[in-house]
């Protein structure tokens, strides 16, 4: 008896041929990575899938430029609708990025019964609900593993691996550009502008790095992660977002003195029936694993009621890692297509796009930033004279803010010295009101630098607790 060759699977029941055809819209960096992985791992994928997964057609505005891979057998077009309307195509991959025309292409493809794979975090964070609803009504799948964390399989983990657990918090380093810059600033003591130029020269930062260093990219990814974790959509505009462009080497040095590392964190927590969702520079204790995530790497810590803390670490961007994540989505959809065609096991109900069926969602209010509680690092540039420390401490005290530690170093610039404080847990509203009052003082030369602190109890990480320096304030 002849055995079936896994690389040439038998014809499936019905009219299915044993080959699943993929169309790609957008042949840039990630698209090239996806095509590379799909072709290099063709035999391995066939063995795991039991069918052939073939990139049949590609649409891009530039189909003449060489991508360094052999695409002679693939049909090329500049018109995405040749793919959308192609009856042979089973799954369409959207990798052009941005909001439009990507949104229109995806919705039109869904209306024509095509399954969708995308890595477009900005689109999903902005119009995900509309797209998910359209896919559900059309009975097609949409997967987006490559949208967050590059090659880190965080989306599938949250949708399936942790589906039995109640997620209580997410802490993530989800932008490699910002993490690279903060790492280099910490290691070299260099300023933001210098390290940014270096990152651009190495290809780690775009010519316009605003979305990365301003926190917008992290906010898009947090909106997706929070939706998966808590089952409620969070508009990006409701996510407090602050970038790293104002972080100074002086603040990184003081963080080191206190026993902390500076990271741009995306944070989502469920606290007393409300959600916190925020992106900002954050100090975390040196001995925590997230503090050791350096360079362009990403890491996401997911806290579950049952499993406790889990950490997912790896390359958060790049052609091949993200391309691998996209192909993993293709394989997942292909398996469902095979089941629906009657091949192998009975039909398996696909996992909902967000892990929770839409009719079972429980809307949760977003906690205003003013109500969140955190620990705070405060740097004041003040006049070097007696009484300034007590005056500032008095204002903080009147606003219910307790000081955990103080550092004052030697004079850094004419007429001003840095006065650094670490607070115990306080309310954001109280901090902002106190700083508004303090910044009006004639003894304070510049607006106060504020950086939020996350981690274990602060007193464990204050080697300079209670220490005062200098001879004036």
Protein Blocks (a to p, Z undefined) as FASTA:
>chain_A
ZZddfklccddehjbehiacdddehjafklmmmmmmmmmmmmmmmmmnopacddfbdcdf
blkbcghiafklpccdfbfklmmmmmkbmbdcdfegpjblklmmmmmmmmnopacddfbf
klmmmmmmmmmmmmmmnopacddfkmgopjacklmmmmmmmmmpccfbdcddfbfklmmm
mmmmmmnopafklmmmmmmmnopacfblmlmmnommmmmmmmmmmmmmnopacdfklpcc
ddfklpcfklmmmmmmnopacddddddddeehiacdddddddddfkbmklmpgcjbdcdd
dddfklopadddddfbdjklmmmmmmmmmmmmmmmmmmmnopajaddddddfkopafklp
ccdddddfklpccdddddddddddehklmmmmmmmmmnopacfbdcddddfbghiacddd
ddddddfklmmmmmmmmmmpmklmbdcdddddedddfklmmmkgoiaedjkZZ
